[in-house]
Amino acid sequence: MTNCIHDHARWGAGDQLGAANLLTPERTLAALSSVEQGKTYDLSQVIEMGAPRIQPVQSPYVIHSGATAANGIKRRRDMGAENEAGSNLERIEMTVHVGTHIDALGHFTKGDQMYGGRSAADEVGDFGLNNLGIEHAPPMITRGVCIDVAGLDGGAYLEAGRAVTRDDLERALDAADVGLETGDAVCIHTGWGRFFMADNDKYVAGEPGIELGAAEWLTGQDVLAIACDNMAVEVLPGTDHPKTMMPVHQHALVEAGVYLIENLVTENLVADGVSTFCFILLPVKFKGATGSPVMPVAVV
């Protein structure tokens, strides 16, 4: 497979798609053509008050009620409406990295470097990213692959700090008799998602996830995205030097241009023995944002 390190050179100066360049009409059509049952799986968590977050980096999800129906009716009567029409509005405050979400390629840096050799000093402005914001991520319709590693240690889930290696991924794929293909969205099931909104302190204190070698192997397979049923895709605390932070984010987003999807819901896929499926994810085009809440679905 292609070496994905510094793939801006692969796709040309100014590229803002990264691995989304691999989403050809043929791959999308193949994914859609694989659907036989028409059964859908919602792979997203509900975003609600109290949703787990990493403090102090992420702000909580807060929803403020706006106009009540009565006030809405009053306004419309004042405008001459005779049918007592009312409406309810709200204002939502949150980071785009709460709940199930996708990271934009501009979410992470390695020093001053961002994907495509861009400089963070040039790209991070007062109103978001000048380039590499989530508005550049296209609709993603491709083959999804669920890799179940939850039982590697004999339990229902892996423990926090358990690093998932390339060998672990390859053995799980062999057990499912599935190989990776260019443009795949890889969805890793560690079992950690069971603690989302059930034990938030445990959920964010640490997590099982892939280590850097596994990430490098996945990006080397030309995958579109790496998703996981945890907060950050990668193992926390990390396995390298204690002062090394988020090396998988740096590699996937900055070096390889591969998207990361976090807080995925994978339990039902695994329960039904679904290993491959049509994966559909549509990022919201928040201009300059470093990510987007999403509702990815699997269709079989």
Buried (B, 14 or more C-beta within 10 A) or exposed (E): EEEBEBBBEBBEEEBBBBBBBBBEEEBBEBBBEBEEEEEBBEBBBEBEEEBBBBEEEBEBBEEEEEBEEEBBBBBBBEEEEEEEEBEEEEEEEBBBBBBBBBBBBBBBBBEEBBBBEBEBEEBBEEEBBEBBBBBBBEEBBBBBBBBBBBBBEEEEBBEBBBBBBBEBBBBBBEEBEBEBBBBBBBBBBBBBBBBBBEEBEBBBBBBBBBBBBBBBBBBBBBBBBBBBBBBBBBBBBBBEEEEEEBBBBBBBBBBBBBBBBBBBBBBEBBEEEBBBBBBBBBBBEBEBBBBBBBBBBBBB
